[in-house]
Amino acid sequence: MSDAKLPRISVVVTCYNCRDYIGDAIQSVARQTLRDFDCVIVDDASTDDSAAVVQQTLDQLADPRFQLIRLEKNVGQTGATRRGLAETRATFVCFLDSDDLWNDDFLERHLAAHLNETYAVGFTACNARLIDGQGALIAGCVYWFGKDRARADRDQAFAPVDPARIPRIDAVQGKADWRSQTPYRLYTKRVVHWVWVSTSSMMFRRSLIDLVFPDDDEVYRLHMDFYIVVMAQMVAGSLLIDEALYSYRLHGRNGAADNPVLGGRLHLSSRNWGNTYSVMLDRMLGAMQRDSERFIGALGDRQYRRMLLRMRAARAPAPLSWLLIVRSLLV
């Protein structure tokens, strides 16, 4: 056992009109087996009594590690997160959505993954259980986690299911018990593909967040997660924990996930996101070029140029895209 001290962790929870679930989210943080953390809850000028629910929960906990910040003006996901980050200084940071729930060992498992002896990744990410508005289980995992969604079940008419991934049902207690898993995968490919669930599933190095966090609160009111995760992957890579360590709640009022779970390869959002993907990539490229000195200072010139070429390749049509990828390999 190492005599070195474990690093501290900060948790930022942002809340906007989520009175029904924010208390449970905070309680899931308070139950963590790893105790050395601080937690900032930012109420983004809710118009319901979310802030009162948060305060009541904190009064019941009477735990100095938790604090509430109430914003007078609604600033959106990025602005509220930025305000919470301003109150934290820990080596690692996690973001919990106000309607999600962490397993008791979420922080412990993620920190252990970060401290592996193979590769110092920028962030860790786990799978999720899906629950409904009342906390009842809907699905045991999110199928696309760590996969190319377009190929997840292609040409697999009869795909075997590992018996170890089937839970034991406790009919008396009315609960499902999954066997503990310990599979981890390094994801170091510098391409723009979403293979994760949400930022609630992740633990980031604070130094990485400081580098990739967007600089415009208004532009990124809703899509902060896409921006920081894709940028973080391009910069530093991630470690995937192939186990569900939190619960993603589908309650009918989610910002993006509004589809029912019908089974099969169905996207959770019914919305037409139009050109959101390409617009976000253009903004990432703009930020990298606008703030080139800071990125080069953190990454070095070679890695910066390679990342820039890969981002351009993601926006280019097929022939040019291939050429840019080849050029990135030669940098």
ABEGO torsion letter per residue (X at the ends): XBABBBBBBBBBBBBBGAAAAAAAAAAAAAABABABBBBBBBBBGBABAAAAAAAAAAAAAGBAABBBBBBABBAEAAAAAAAAAAABABABBBBBBAABBBBAAAAAAAAAAAABAABBBABBBBBBBBBBAAGBBABABBAABGBBAAAAABGBABBBBBAAABBBBBAAAGBBBBBBBABBBBBABBBBBBABABAAABBBBAAAAAAABBABAAAAAAAAAAAAAAAAAAAAEBBBBBBBABBBBBAGABAABABBBAEEBBBABABBAEAAAAAAAAAAAAAAAAAAAAAAAAAEAAAAAAAAAAAAAAABBAAAAAAAAAAAAAX
